[in-house]
Amino acid sequence: MSERLYRPSNVTEGDMFMDGLCFRCKKEKACQILSDTFIYGITDWISDSGKRHNSRCRYYHNCKGRAGGPTEGVACKICGG
């Protein structure tokens, strides 16, 4: 079985994770798991069609998709991804 990193799909899901686990933990300030959550650089939106949109694009968070990084998906022809 391959190891998968956990990445919340949106801010609400991330807040629920933190509220349910991290904010109740006594090790919060020195937690490696919490530090590792910042491994992803989420700057773009990957639409369900596989196109990458940057924050200046009209489709950024305005279509079905997920958060992603700058090397995922195919660059949008409108914004350049």
C-alpha positions, 0 to 999 in steps of 0.5 A, spaced: 500 500 500 502 506 498 502 512 503 498 518 501 498 525 504 492 528 507 490 534 503 484 538 505 479 540 499 477 546 502 478 551 508 472 548 511 475 541 511 481 544 514 478 547 519 474 541 521 480 537 521 484 542 526 478 543 530 477 535 531 484 533 532 489 539 532 486 544 537 485 538 542 492 536 542 497 537 548 503 537 543 500 542 538 505 547 538 511 542 537 507 537 532 510 535 526 504 533 523 501 540 524 508 542 520 507 537 515 500 540 513 504 546 510 508 541 505 503 543 499 503 550 495 496 551 494 496 557 489 491 554 483 484 551 482 484 545 478 477 544 474 474 537 473 476 538 466 483 538 468 485 545 467 489 549 471 486 556 473 490 562 477 487 567 482 486 572 476 482 567 472 474 567 472 474 560 473 478 560 479 474 557 485 468 558 480 467 551 477 467 544 480 474 542 481 479 542 487 485 546 490 492 544 486 499 546 485 502 550 479 505 544 476 498 540 476 493 540 470 493 543 463 494 551 463 488 555 462 488 558 455 485 564 458 489 566 464 495 561 463 494 557 469 
